[in-house]
Amino acid sequence: MQVRRINTVDTLSLRRDVLYPDQSLEAVKVEGDDDGLHFGLFEQSALVGVISLFIERAGARFRKLAIAPACQGKGYGSILLSHVEDFCRRERISLLWCDARDSAFGFYEKRGYVYDSAPFKKGNNTFRKMKIELGQTSAQQFSVIPAIDIIDGKCVRLTQGDYAQKKVYNEHPLEVAKEFESIGVTRLHLVDLDGAKKGSVVNWKVLEAIAGHTNLVVDFGGGIKKEDDLRIVFENGAALATIGSIAVKEPQLFFSWVRQYGAGKIFLGADVKEEKIAVGGWLETTELSIYDFLASNIREGVHHIFCTDIAKDGLLQGPSIPLYKKILERFPGIDFIASGGVSNIDDIYALQEAGCNGVIVGKAIYEGKISMEELKKLMK
């Protein structure tokens, strides 16, 4: 799957067939069409989605988002819209809007769009203007995100998720976080391994200390199984909640959290073994493919995603670049962070070249495979 620029004429057939089946091709053109930027979503060689973007003085407007009927319900609309949103961010366009049909209100709400007008009629359809403020995201630059894993309040690392293969690196995680911040790190991946084992958040005081004494943007995961866990995580300073197993085992509960808190506050973790989703601290491999799992979540508006190949994690043998390329080829619009297997600085450059938006790095830093000086250079 690929998103690429197309011309006005290429959009018309799909526009007409999906949105105005009784109209001529000429009738589905809009004013200034030839001045717009048109994007097509291709599945192999077939054009399955189109969207048109019109840049204005105060922002940008998109129009005529259309997905082929056979491909609807698969998250393709989210992929196309994510591509347009990322394009606007790269071009420093901060406001994006559209006149949304009433049948699409829910779709845009999930993505963080808000209403900017009362309902109005065009022909037989009801519309409302909906807009979104586009902030800075990792789509604009490659992010290196150090990980701090916590057991008994201490900074540790496991090998392939095995609690018996634990190594303590520092008894004071706040010291580690401050050291990262001192070299320019802005984002931290904080994992409550005690919480993951217990099934509820345990090390929230470590989160509180780091969020309260640094300016790091912290995503926090491990043990988030219920509403109270989410409340504790956000109240103690996490910018994002990292969630994995619940998204697999109780997807409707997870989707309700996405709707309640917004997709921008959720960091979906996908642990993978041979392209199948693993849960329960990697002890259980499901029959759910990574691609079906991501598609169902993207349909619900989720777009911050990281993926760990459990065959690689903690072994310092290199990341699963072929897997990540396949994921990015199918879902080109997501904010995708690689995790696991990074062994040296070249692995990070390779992941950037592969199209990832960032990487979570742990053991390679703590074992000195990537020096703090090398890490500092990546922050520039």
HELIX and SHEET records of a PDB file:
HELIX    1   1 THR A    8  LEU A   19  1                                  12    
HELIX    2   2 GLU A   26  VAL A   28  5                                   3    
HELIX    3   3 ASP A   33  ASP A   35  5                                   3    
HELIX    4   4 PRO A   69  CYS A   71  5                                   3    
HELIX    5   5 TYR A   76  ARG A   90  1                                  15    
HELIX    6   6 ASP A  102  ALA A  104  5                                   3    
HELIX    7   7 PHE A  105  LYS A  110  1                                   6    
HELIX    8   8 PRO A  173  SER A  182  1                                  10    
HELIX    9   9 LEU A  193  LYS A  198  1                                   6    
HELIX   10  10 TRP A  204  HIS A  213  1                                  10    
HELIX   11  11 GLU A  227  GLU A  235  1                                   9    
HELIX   12  12 SER A  245  LYS A  249  1                                   5    
HELIX   13  13 PRO A  251  TYR A  261  1                                  11    
HELIX   14  14 ALA A  263  LYS A  265  5                                   3    
HELIX   15  15 ILE A  290  ARG A  299  1                                  10    
HELIX   16  16 ILE A  321  ARG A  330  1                                  10    
HELIX   17  17 ILE A  345  ALA A  354  1                                  10    
HELIX   18  18 LYS A  363  TYR A  366  1                                   4    
HELIX   19  19 MET A  372  LEU A  378  1                                   7    
SHEET    1   A 7 GLN A   2  ILE A   6  0                                        
SHEET    2   A 7 LEU A  37  GLU A  43 -1                                        
SHEET    3   A 7 ALA A  46  GLU A  56 -1                                        
SHEET    4   A 7 GLY A  59  ILE A  67 -1                                        
SHEET    5   A 7 LEU A  95  ARG A 101  1                                        
SHEET    6   A 7 ASN A 125  GLU A 133 -1                                        
SHEET    7   A 7 VAL A 114  TYR A 115 -1                                        
SHEET    1   B 7 GLN A   2  ILE A   6  0                                        
SHEET    2   B 7 LEU A  37  GLU A  43 -1                                        
SHEET    3   B 7 ALA A  46  GLU A  56 -1                                        
SHEET    4   B 7 GLY A  59  ILE A  67 -1                                        
SHEET    5   B 7 LEU A  95  ARG A 101  1                                        
SHEET    6   B 7 ASN A 125  GLU A 133 -1                                        
SHEET    7   B 7 PHE A 120  LYS A 122 -1                                        
SHEET    1   C 9 ASP A 162  ASN A 170  0                                        
SHEET    2   C 9 LYS A 154  THR A 159 -1                                        
SHEET    3   C 9 SER A 143  ILE A 151 -1                                        
SHEET    4   C 9 ARG A 187  ASP A 192  1                                        
SHEET    5   C 9 VAL A 217  GLY A 221  1                                        
SHEET    6   C 9 LEU A 240  ILE A 243  1                                        
SHEET    7   C 9 ILE A 266  LYS A 273  1                                        
SHEET    8   C 9 LYS A 276  VAL A 279 -1                                        
SHEET    9   C 9 GLU A 284  SER A 289 -1                                        
SHEET    1   D 6 ASP A 162  ASN A 170  0                                        
SHEET    2   D 6 LYS A 154  THR A 159 -1                                        
SHEET    3   D 6 SER A 143  ILE A 151 -1                                        
SHEET    4   D 6 GLY A 358  VAL A 361  1                                        
SHEET    5   D 6 ASP A 335  SER A 339  1                                        
SHEET    6   D 6 HIS A 304  ASP A 309  1                                        
END                                                                             
